[in-house]
Amino acid sequence: MAPLRLDTVLKLNDGRTIPQLGLGVYQSRGRACVAGCAEALRLGYRHIDTAQLYANEAEVGQAVRDEAHAKRDEAHAKRDDVFVTTKIWDSNHGYDAALRSLDKSLAASGLAYFDLVLIHSPNPGAAKRLETYRALVDARKRGLTRSIGVSNYGPHHLAELDTHFPHDPPAVNQIEASPFFQRADIVAACRKRSIVVQAYSPLGKGAFTSLPALQRIADRHAKTPAHVLIRWSLQRGFVCLPKSSNADRIAANADVFSFELSDADMAELDAMETGSGITWNPTLVE
Ligand SMILES: NC(=O)c1ccc[n+]([C@@H]2O[C@H](COP(=O)([O-])OP(=O)(O)OC[C@H]3O[C@@H](n4cnc5c(N)ncnc54)[C@H](OP(=O)(O)O)[C@@H]3O)[C@@H](O)[C@H]2O)c1
């Protein structure tokens, strides 16, 4: 495989691209969130994953605007260099409500557009999520977002979109994914449709970073279990979204480009599948 880098991008099915490593900001708040995002951008991260639910779109937007402003005289540094995702929360479903909520998200962030807007989950039911998806298609036409996608969608939810929006497939599906919960059925359904898989909770919310089985693989590369988990995700071809609001760990989580997991390492990790995850699982709802 071609060597991966912090600025490696994946192609989306709408012709755009997405940086493969992103910063998660769930439960990152206030000044710590602004500082964490600013540090990540300084280090070269080019992708931040927020959501209406996280109540930090303003902080993410501030960090992105500050960076664009600070670098305004550099030929290549501008808002376009950073990929910002938000997600429509469950209580904002429906055509009008979703668009109103997106306007609020843009106003909070101070950004002119998002790079990607996702439906956070299919939980509100088929009628509502289809109306919300129609709102996202129109939001993209209006330039409020460049790409659109979904999160926590199972194969049957993707099939529903095939039926109702055959010309506007989601560009990504963001799901919990790690060696312990690999989501083979959802990943296959995404690959069939050229939908990029984004892996959330790649570190098991931190709980996986002290597992001896991972430490053994990490030791072979003089790396940490967190590095192994992030590499597994990237080498699987996923967008990986580790969260940290700690400057040292933000830096550490991006230090994954100087080594490669071997086929044997990947096979050992693949054998760790447990069939269950550590967070919510709306992929199963009707
Ligand atoms: N679409 C969805 O439904 C959904 C659901 C969950 C998450 N997400 C997205 O995915 C992102 C990541 O998932 P997550 O936040 O659930 O969990 P995660 O990234 O698996 O783990 C984050 C936790 O691990 C700690 N951590 C970070 N780097 C570490 C390292 N190198 N060593 C040890 N501990 C480390 C963090 O603490 P510190 O901050 O103190 O470093 C934090 O407590 C979220 O922030 C969000 O953007 C989406």
The ligand as an ORCA input file, in Angstrom:
! r2SCAN-3c Opt
* xyz 0 1
  N     -21.587      9.197     15.179
  C     -21.652      8.742     16.412
  O     -22.676      8.228     16.868
  C     -20.432      8.839     17.279
  C     -20.393      8.166     18.510
  C     -19.224      8.247     19.271
  C     -18.151      8.983     18.787
  N     -18.218      9.656     17.607
  C     -17.086     10.460     17.080
  O     -15.890      9.704     17.181
  C     -14.973     10.379     18.035
  C     -14.128      9.392     18.805
  O     -14.900      8.514     19.582
  P     -14.991      8.610     21.184
  O     -14.835     10.010     21.606
  O     -16.245      7.896     21.544
  O     -13.811      7.704     21.721
  P     -12.288      7.323     21.364
  O     -11.709      8.227     20.363
  O     -12.296      5.861     21.125
  O     -11.586      7.562     22.773
  C     -11.489      8.835     23.358
  C     -11.028      8.668     24.800
  O      -9.708      8.101     24.808
  C      -8.798      9.006     25.443
  N      -7.559      8.990     24.624
  C      -7.322      9.649     23.475
  N      -6.112      9.349     22.980
  C      -5.542      8.475     23.849
  C      -4.303      7.814     23.884
  N      -3.395      7.979     22.921
  N      -4.041      6.989     24.945
  C      -4.957      6.806     25.928
  N      -6.176      7.424     25.950
  C      -6.473      8.238     24.912
  C      -9.478     10.354     25.457
  O      -9.107     11.110     26.584
  P      -8.413     12.601     26.453
  O      -9.375     13.470     25.715
  O      -8.229     12.997     27.871
  O      -7.131     12.370     25.714
  C     -10.954      9.963     25.544
  O     -11.308      9.704     26.891
  C     -15.864     11.262     18.905
  O     -15.158     12.302     19.542
  C     -16.851     11.736     17.873
  O     -16.282     12.745     17.068
  C     -19.347      9.565     16.841
*
